[in-house]
Amino acid sequence: MAAAAARPEPQTALDELVVDDSLLEQALEGRERAKEAARKARKTFEGADEQARTHVVRLERELGEGPVRVGRFVLELKTAPARAVSFETDPKERIAIRVAK
């Protein structure tokens, strides 16, 4: 595949280039549509999750005694002990993708 043509576009930023690559642009547009769909799905899930959890708290005593079956769902209270966590990260590069304003 031939390299995409790049041309300087100094009016947007001193070091910004504008690349004419329709395949890349289409892929980025598809990514943006999927990102918006995921955002909406997460918002819908968060609302449904919060609603379900408000009902689950009524079973607090029963959950402390073991798994509880509700229809096709199994609810179980799990605990995690406190722990100290310490770690280091390696340097890395990331490509940031955002919509131009």
C-alpha positions in Angstrom: 0.0 0.0 0.0 1.4 3.4 -0.9 2.1 5.9 1.8 -0.6 8.4 2.4 0.0 11.9 1.2 0.7 14.3 4.1 0.6 18.1 3.9 1.3 20.6 6.6 -1.7 22.5 8.0 -0.1 25.3 10.0 -3.4 27.1 10.8 -4.6 24.3 13.2 -1.3 23.8 15.1 2.4 24.4 14.5 3.3 20.8 14.3 0.1 19.2 13.0 -0.2 17.4 9.7 -3.3 16.6 7.7 -3.2 13.1 6.1 -5.5 12.2 3.2 -6.2 8.5 3.8 -9.8 7.5 3.2 -9.4 4.0 4.5 -8.0 5.2 7.8 -10.6 7.9 8.0 -13.4 5.4 7.5 -11.9 3.1 10.1 -11.7 6.1 12.6 -15.3 7.0 11.8 -16.4 3.4 12.5 -14.4 3.4 15.7 -16.2 6.7 16.7 -19.6 5.2 16.0 -18.7 2.0 18.0 -17.4 4.2 20.8 -20.7 6.1 21.0 -22.7 2.9 21.0 -20.5 1.5 23.8 -21.0 4.7 25.8 -24.8 4.4 25.4 -24.7 0.7 26.3 -22.5 1.4 29.4 -24.9 4.1 30.5 -27.9 1.7 30.0 -26.1 -1.1 31.9 -25.1 1.2 34.8 -28.7 2.2 35.3 -30.0 -1.4 35.1 -27.2 -2.5 37.4 -28.0 0.1 40.0 -31.7 -0.8 39.9 -30.9 -4.5 40.3 -28.5 -3.8 43.2 -31.0 -1.8 45.1 -33.2 -4.9 45.2 -30.3 -7.2 46.0 -29.5 -5.4 49.2 -32.8 -6.7 50.6 -31.2 -10.1 50.6 -28.2 -9.0 52.7 -28.8 -11.5 55.5 -29.4 -14.4 53.1 -26.4 -13.6 51.0 -24.2 -13.9 54.1 -25.2 -17.5 54.5 -24.3 -18.7 51.0 -25.4 -18.5 47.3 -28.9 -17.3 46.7 -30.8 -18.4 43.5 -33.2 -15.9 41.8 -34.6 -17.3 38.6 -31.6 -18.1 36.4 -29.2 -15.9 38.5 -27.0 -16.9 41.4 -26.2 -14.1 43.8 -23.2 -14.6 46.1 -21.5 -12.3 48.6 -17.8 -12.4 48.1 -15.2 -10.7 50.3 -11.7 -9.6 49.6 -9.2 -9.1 52.4 -7.4 -5.8 52.7 -3.9 -5.9 51.0 -1.1 -3.5 50.2 -0.3 -3.1 46.6 2.8 -1.6 45.2 4.1 -1.8 41.6 6.1 0.0 39.0 5.3 0.6 35.4 7.5 0.6 32.3 7.6 3.6 30.1 5.3 3.3 27.1 3.9 5.2 24.2 0.2 5.4 23.4 -1.6 6.7 20.4 -4.4 9.0 21.5 -7.4 9.2 19.1 -9.9 12.0 19.6 -12.4 13.9 17.5 -11.1 17.4 16.3 -13.1 20.3 17.7 
